Amino acid sequence: MNHKTKKKFGQNFLMDKNILDKIILLSKPNKKNIIEIGPGTGNLTKYILKEEPKKLLAFEIDEDLIPLLKDEFSSFENFKLIASDFLKVNLEEIIEEEFFGENVDVIANLPYYISSRIIFKLLENPQVNSIGIMLQKELVERIVSKPSTKAYGRFSVALNSFYEIEDYFIVSRNVFNPVPKVDSAFIKLNKRKVFPKEIKDYLEFIKLSFAQKRKTFLNSLKTNELFYNITYKYLVKQNYDLKIRAESLSYKEFINIYEEIEKEKNA
Ligand code: SAM
């Protein structure tokens, strides 16, 4: 495909057959409902379609790429292209219309400046059964980090509360064209069976917990009376040090505390 790459859309195309094979091996798209975000010139799209997914729905923001992608893939009956900014689409509605509300699996090699926003958008949709995504290496280090380490924070807790890590591998910057400034890693995440039901409220709880680095966990929650009061009671009951910091709590501990909040809210 002839296409002049656009920096503003974070276009670094994946050129390496071995890496493409490894992504497919981990993602296993056969017979699945797949969403691909940012197909670009279709390098990964081609590999996904070879595996015969039930349906592949791709979202591409760059209008110049749309005719190229249509030319190459419109003969596939299970392929559909949406020319949109993925961050702006109503994902819940699209999953209902295009996949009849069934589970979907996401595969994406995206620009790094939008990857955490994309991930938070995916987290809010319970139908997203798995996410196979190429990320900046540092972001993957945050996802796999343990409490009380430098990389650990809001992002690690949010993600691990909803998804478990199946596997990941490091990808050298040299397999992309043009070559980006950082190395990458591809990670496969599978939805947990049990996760907080009130997704937005739970994410707000985490956000607040980590909002002020210098404060203790409890003090960070002070702006939300309900979060603060229930967390305070829980920490006392469970014999926690009240000066504990959010960075030293595991995602499971966050979920346990949040379950108390949910109970109280629904009482
Ligand atoms: N998947 C292709 C590959 O592996 O070669 C392209 C990867 S390139 C890093 C990222 C792609 O995402 C580009 O095609 C870019 O135009 C597209 N993109 C960037 N922002 C987007 C957005 N908000 N919604 C949908 N696509 C986007």
Residues whose N, C-alpha, C, O or C-beta is under 5 A from the ligand:
A	BS01	SAM	F9 G10 Q11 N12 F13 L14 I37 G38 P39 G40 T41 N43 L44 F59 E60 I61 D62 S84 D85 F86 L87 N109 L110 P111
